[in-house]
Amino acid sequence: MDNVFKSDIKTKNLCQSYYDYEVFRFQARKFDFELSVWSEIHVADSTSREIDNKIFDRELMALNIELFGLALLDHNWKLFEEEKLESSPLGNLLLTEIWFTKYYLTQMGVHDIWEAAGFYNDIIMQAAIVQKTLRNWSIPRDFSDYLNRGVNTSAEMQEKKTRNDINDDFDKKLDDKEGCIRLANRFICRNCWQDGIVIPQKLSSAFAQRISFNPNLDAVLLLQRVIVGLYNNAAHFIIAVEQCGSYELTRKARIDLIQLIKDSLRQDMEKKKTRL
């Protein structure tokens, strides 16, 4: 069976730019947030120095890719809710992201990163269900509509049913059952990042487990800071590219802005010197 969805060129270019420049660092940034925080973790917990660098790199890149996918969903779901994006284009761009990600990593010869991303995809889904279940605990049990929902309509059961329905729909369009499952998992996590702290907590714990790291409390908090930083970076990247049209134009706009600030500061200093 061939893919029957129409891949979105704009989404493919966005994904490739993010993976090239923000994940694999083909054009290394001068300031690397997650690695700067990692240096703080070395100070907070000296046992982190014993972690295998290859495993660390693999897991960090996989985590970065999965958080990018989540940020992309959240960004476009917001547009959908605001009626700025229709359901068909939304489905196509989500299918394009998951399909292109697997293609990109396969072409790069790093299928192990695709497998690792699948682990984090499942963790995010589990965390979203926990978060939605915790939210239900605050509902008074004497509410009639709550009682009428019954045992089989708990948050977990509802989300599993939703995931299965979404998976069946995606499976008709994408000839990749594994990719469909991941996309269905992610889809039920929409808006969960903004609604609570369970996802960063679960991801930091899972990341530590995957790199064989048993962090102390300070290191745990710093790990969560890395997770939040990766998501925020992806979200800002998506918005910036959407506004400017491409990564290259975004980078040029950023450089121009920095130069403008420098010129303004230099002019202010020259004016002060003249007054003296």
Secondary structure, 3 states (H helix, E strand, C coil): CCCCCCCCHHHHHHHHHHHHHHHCCCCCCCCCHHHHHHHHHHHHCHHHHHCCHHHHHHHHHHHHHHHHHHHHHHHHHHHHHCCCCCHHHHHHHHHHHHHHHHHHHHHCCCHHHHHHHHHHHHHHHHHHHHHHHHHHCCCCCCCHHHHHHCHHHCHHHHHHHHHHHHHHHHHCCCCCHHHHHHHHHHHCCCCHHHHCCHHHHHHHHHHHHHCCCCCCHHHHHHHHHHHHHHHHHHHHHHHHHHHHCCHHHHHHHHHHHHHHHHHHHHHHHHHHHHHC
